[in-house]
Amino acid sequence: MKKIQANILGQIVSSNSTEAYALYKKSFFGEPVEDKIQYSLSEVLFLVEKGKLEVILKNKKISKKDLLVKLRRIDKKISLKYTVFKDLRQRGYILKTALKFGADFRVYGKGEKPGKNHAKWILFTEHESNKLAMHEFSAKNRVAHSTKKNLLLAIIDEEGKITYYEVGWIRP
Protein backbone atom coordinates (compact mmCIF):
# COMPACT_ATOMS: atom_id res chain seq x y z
CA MET A 1 0.00 0.00 0.00
CA LYS A 2 1.23 3.47 -0.90
CA LYS A 3 1.93 5.82 2.01
CA ILE A 4 -0.92 8.07 2.98
CA GLN A 5 -0.08 11.72 2.58
CA ALA A 6 -1.80 13.77 5.26
CA ASN A 7 -1.74 17.52 5.71
CA ILE A 8 -1.43 19.22 9.05
CA LEU A 9 -3.29 22.47 9.43
CA GLY A 10 -3.32 23.93 12.94
CA GLN A 11 -4.26 21.02 15.19
CA ILE A 12 -5.86 18.89 12.49
CA VAL A 13 -4.19 16.16 10.46
CA SER A 14 -6.27 14.84 7.56
CA SER A 15 -6.14 13.21 4.16
CA ASN A 16 -8.55 12.76 1.28
CA SER A 17 -6.50 10.04 -0.43
CA THR A 18 -8.00 6.72 -1.48
CA GLU A 19 -5.40 5.01 0.75
CA ALA A 20 -6.73 6.91 3.78
CA TYR A 21 -10.28 5.76 3.06
CA ALA A 22 -9.11 2.18 2.47
CA LEU A 23 -7.22 2.08 5.78
CA TYR A 24 -10.22 3.53 7.59
CA LYS A 25 -12.52 0.85 6.18
CA LYS A 26 -10.04 -1.92 6.97
CA SER A 27 -8.64 -0.88 10.36
CA PHE A 28 -10.67 2.14 11.57
CA PHE A 29 -7.79 4.61 11.60
CA GLY A 30 -9.16 8.15 11.49
CA GLU A 31 -12.70 9.46 11.26
CA PRO A 32 -14.55 10.61 8.16
CA VAL A 33 -15.15 14.36 8.48
CA GLU A 34 -16.75 16.05 5.48
CA ASP A 35 -14.69 14.83 2.50
CA LYS A 36 -11.56 13.76 4.42
CA ILE A 37 -10.27 11.26 6.93
CA GLN A 38 -9.21 13.15 10.05
CA TYR A 39 -6.68 11.53 12.40
CA SER A 40 -6.15 11.82 16.14
CA LEU A 41 -2.63 12.83 17.15
CA SER A 42 -1.93 9.34 18.52
CA GLU A 43 -3.09 7.76 15.27
CA VAL A 44 -0.74 10.07 13.36
CA LEU A 45 2.27 9.02 15.44
CA PHE A 46 1.35 5.34 15.17
CA LEU A 47 0.88 5.41 11.41
CA VAL A 48 4.08 7.44 10.88
CA GLU A 49 6.01 4.96 13.02
CA LYS A 50 4.56 2.05 11.03
CA GLY A 51 5.55 3.71 7.75
CA LYS A 52 1.95 4.04 6.55
CA LEU A 53 1.63 7.82 6.72
CA GLU A 54 3.68 10.91 6.06
CA VAL A 55 2.67 14.35 7.26
CA ILE A 56 2.93 17.36 4.97
CA LEU A 57 3.31 20.88 6.33
CA LYS A 58 3.42 23.77 3.86
CA ASN A 59 4.03 21.39 0.92
CA LYS A 60 7.00 19.70 2.65
CA LYS A 61 7.21 16.35 4.40
CA ILE A 62 7.78 16.89 8.11
CA SER A 63 10.32 14.66 9.91
CA LYS A 64 9.18 12.39 12.73
CA LYS A 65 11.25 14.44 15.19
CA ASP A 66 9.73 17.77 14.07
CA LEU A 67 6.27 16.18 14.05
CA LEU A 68 6.67 15.08 17.66
CA VAL A 69 7.75 18.61 18.67
CA LYS A 70 4.70 20.07 16.92
CA LEU A 71 2.32 17.54 18.47
CA ARG A 72 3.73 18.17 21.97
CA ARG A 73 2.86 21.85 21.52
CA ILE A 74 -0.71 20.85 20.69
CA ASP A 75 -1.06 18.25 23.47
CA LYS A 76 1.34 18.18 26.42
CA LYS A 77 0.23 14.62 27.28
CA ILE A 78 0.81 13.20 23.79
CA SER A 79 3.79 11.06 24.84
CA LEU A 80 1.78 9.39 27.62
CA LYS A 81 -1.29 8.98 25.44
CA TYR A 82 0.73 7.58 22.57
CA THR A 83 2.46 5.01 24.80
CA VAL A 84 -0.95 3.65 25.82
CA PHE A 85 -2.46 3.99 22.33
CA LYS A 86 0.38 1.99 20.78
CA ASP A 87 0.22 -0.72 23.44
CA LEU A 88 -3.52 -1.28 23.14
CA ARG A 89 -3.66 -0.93 19.37
CA GLN A 90 -0.94 -3.57 18.99
CA ARG A 91 -3.02 -5.85 21.23
CA GLY A 92 -5.94 -5.55 18.81
CA TYR A 93 -8.09 -2.88 20.46
CA ILE A 94 -9.41 0.14 18.58
CA LEU A 95 -9.04 3.51 20.29
CA LYS A 96 -10.86 6.68 19.39
CA THR A 97 -10.76 10.11 20.98
CA ALA A 98 -13.11 10.78 23.88
CA LEU A 99 -12.86 14.55 24.13
CA LYS A 100 -16.60 15.03 24.48
CA PHE A 101 -16.44 12.80 27.56
CA GLY A 102 -13.42 14.61 29.00
CA ALA A 103 -11.36 11.43 28.66
CA ASP A 104 -8.34 10.49 26.58
CA PHE A 105 -9.83 7.58 24.60
CA ARG A 106 -12.83 5.37 24.00
CA VAL A 107 -11.63 1.77 23.75
CA TYR A 108 -13.46 -0.86 21.72
CA GLY A 109 -13.08 -4.54 22.53
CA LYS A 110 -11.21 -6.84 20.16
CA GLY A 111 -13.25 -7.43 17.02
CA GLU A 112 -15.68 -4.61 17.78
CA LYS A 113 -16.25 -1.87 15.24
CA PRO A 114 -16.77 1.82 15.99
CA GLY A 115 -20.16 2.89 14.72
CA LYS A 116 -21.52 -0.67 14.95
CA ASN A 117 -20.58 -1.41 18.56
CA HIS A 118 -20.26 0.78 21.62
CA ALA A 119 -16.90 1.30 23.28
CA LYS A 120 -16.33 -0.91 26.29
CA TRP A 121 -14.15 1.55 28.20
CA ILE A 122 -13.48 5.23 28.75
CA LEU A 123 -9.70 5.52 29.19
CA PHE A 124 -7.67 8.05 31.14
CA THR A 125 -3.86 8.06 31.02
CA GLU A 126 -1.73 9.27 33.90
CA HIS A 127 1.93 9.18 34.88
CA GLU A 128 2.59 7.39 38.15
CA SER A 129 4.06 10.56 39.67
CA ASN A 130 0.76 12.45 39.26
CA LYS A 131 -1.57 12.33 42.21
CA LEU A 132 -5.24 11.72 41.57
CA ALA A 133 -7.57 13.17 44.21
CA MET A 134 -10.57 11.11 45.24
CA HIS A 135 -13.02 13.65 43.75
CA GLU A 136 -11.15 13.46 40.40
CA PHE A 137 -11.30 9.67 40.46
CA SER A 138 -14.98 9.81 41.33
CA ALA A 139 -15.67 12.25 38.47
CA LYS A 140 -13.89 9.96 36.00
CA ASN A 141 -15.90 7.01 37.24
CA ARG A 142 -19.18 8.94 36.97
CA VAL A 143 -18.38 9.85 33.35
CA ALA A 144 -17.76 6.20 32.54
CA HIS A 145 -20.93 5.07 34.31
CA SER A 146 -23.13 7.73 32.71
CA THR A 147 -21.91 6.66 29.25
CA LYS A 148 -22.49 2.95 30.08
CA LYS A 149 -18.80 2.15 29.88
CA ASN A 150 -16.25 0.91 32.38
CA LEU A 151 -13.48 3.18 33.55
CA LEU A 152 -10.00 2.15 32.43
CA LEU A 153 -7.01 3.88 33.99
CA ALA A 154 -3.59 3.50 32.34
CA ILE A 155 -0.75 4.36 34.72
CA ILE A 156 2.69 4.75 33.12
CA ASP A 157 5.80 4.41 35.26
CA GLU A 158 9.28 5.94 34.82
CA GLU A 159 10.39 3.04 32.58
CA GLY A 160 7.35 3.38 30.32
CA LYS A 161 5.64 0.25 31.70
CA ILE A 162 1.86 0.51 31.71
CA THR A 163 -0.43 -0.85 34.40
CA TYR A 164 -4.14 -0.92 33.60
CA TYR A 165 -6.89 -0.66 36.19
CA GLU A 166 -10.48 -1.35 35.23
CA VAL A 167 -13.21 0.07 37.43
CA GLY A 168 -16.75 -1.16 37.03
CA TRP A 169 -19.98 -0.79 38.93
CA ILE A 170 -21.55 -3.70 40.75
CA ARG A 171 -24.99 -4.02 42.25
CA PRO A 172 -24.99 -5.77 45.64
N, C-alpha and C positions, 0 to 999 in steps of 0.2 A: 504494500500500500504506500502510495506517495505521501510525503509529510504534509500535514495540514498547515497551511499558512494562516495565522491568526493575527489580527491587528489589535494593538492596545491603544485605547483612547481614554485618557483619564484613568478611571478605575475599572474599566470594562475591557475584557479580552473576548473577541468574537471572530467568527469566520462564517462565510457563506459558501464555502467550497463543498463540492460533492463528497469529498472525503470526510468532512466534518459531519455531514448528515449521515453518512454510512456508519461512522463510528458511534454516533448517537444511537442509531437504530440497533446496532449490534451490542454495544456495551454501556449505553446510557451515560456517556461523557457529555457534559454540557446540557443546556436547556434551550429549546427553540424559543426565540424571542423575535417577533416580527419575521423578518426574512433571513435571520442568522441563527447560528448556534452560539450561545453565550456561555463562557466557562467560568467556574469559580476559580479563585486564585490557587487553591490546592490542586484542582484538576489541571491547571496550566503547568504547575511545577511537575506533577506526575507525568503528564504527557511529554513534556520537554525532556525529562530524565529518561523516559522510555524511547526517545527518538521518534515519536509520532507527531510532534508539533514543533513549529518554530514560530516565534513571536516577532512581528514586524512593528517597528516604531519609526515613524517618519520615513517610510520606504526603505528602511534598513533593518536587517536581521539583528536582534538584540542578543548579546551573549547570555549564557545561563547566569553568570556572575552578576552582570548588570541587571538582569531580570529580577534576581533575588533582592538586590538593593532596592529596586523600584517597588517590588511587592511588599517589602518590609516597611516602606514609607506609607503604603496604603493600609497595611494591617500589621501592627506590632507583634501580634501573636502568630503570624504565618508560619514560623518555624515549628512551633508546638503543634499547630493544627495540621501542618503537612506531615509531621512525624506520625501522627495518629491516622490521618487519611491514607497514607501509603501503607501502613501496617494492615489496616482493615480492608483496603481495596485489594491488596495482594492475597488476603484470606478469602476473597470472594464476595465481600459485602459491597453494596452500592451506597455511597454517601452523597448527600445533596445538602446545600446550604439550609440553614434553619433560622435565618435572620428574623423572620417575622415572629418566631417564637422566642427570640432573645438567646438562642443557643448557637453552638458552632455548626452542628450537622444534624440532619435526619439520617438515620441508618436503617437500611432495608435488609432484611434477612437474606441469606443465600438463596438464589433462585427467584427472589421476588423482584417485581418490576415497578419502578416509579410510575405513577399514573394508573396502574392496574391494581397494585397492592398499597396498603398503608405502611409507612415506616414503623418498625418495631420499637426503635429507641429515639430519644432526643439525647444528643451527645454534647457534653461540655468537656473541654480540655483545660487542664491546669498543670502548672509545674509544681513539683512536690514542695518547693520552698514557699509557695503562696499559701496563705492561711485562708480558709473558707469559714466564715462565721455561720453559726447555726441558722440565722434568718436567711442568709444567701442560699444555703443548702435547701432549706425549706421552700424557698421561692422556686428554685430549679425543679424540685420535686413536684410542686404544684403545677408548674408549666407542663411537665411530662404527663401528669395525671389528667389535667384538663384537656390535653390533646389525645388522650387514650393511648399513650406510649409509656414505655418504661424509661426511667432515667438511667443513662449510662455516663459514668464519669471516667475519663482517661487521665491518669496521673503519670506524668513523665518525670523520671529522676535525672540526676546529674549525668548519668551515662547514656541517657536516651532510651532507657528501658521503660516500657509502658505497662502499667497495671490498670486493669479495668474493674470497675465496680458497677454492678447493676443494682438499681433500687426499684423495687416494685411494691405495689400496694397489695395487702392481703386483707381478707375479711374474716375476722375471728368467728 
